[in-house]
């Protein structure tokens, strides 16, 4: 574990995994993975320590962008050892008690803060208010039925966010045992 911790930013890796799992991105971890690091070590800057960090991007298959639903067990999907190379790092790191504890604490912390139902719904409201003035023109241009926008927003409000938080909490219980 110590050798890996010297090579990667453990906190960043956990935050990245928690986010992908919460979003339910089913086009990952076998795809859309990007990592970066600064090649030279300078101890005066957090990000110039030479450690690898993950970049969250291309999450269009998250939040039911494809086939995922909030009640599907994406954590189990991620930890399935039959997946091969794409999850080998997380599967093996979770065997370490220090990492496992940090992962569980961070996941729970995120579910209580930035991924709490209230915070996520507020963010959806903010984004919807920015996008709403453009929707009619977009639908007219691309012949997308206007009636679907209400269904999409309703889906996020009533189904996704509330189900997601409870489902993730249930899955965390499996890791704790």
ABEGO torsion letter per residue (X at the ends): XAAAAAABBAAAAAAAAAAAAAAGBAAOAABGBBBBBBABBBAABAAAAGBBBBBBBGAAABGGABABBAABBAAAAAABAAAEAAAAAAAAAAABAAAAAAAAAAAAAAAABAABAAAAAAAAAAAAAAAAAAAAAAAAAAGBBAAAAAAAAAAAAAAAAAAAAAAAAAAAAAAAX
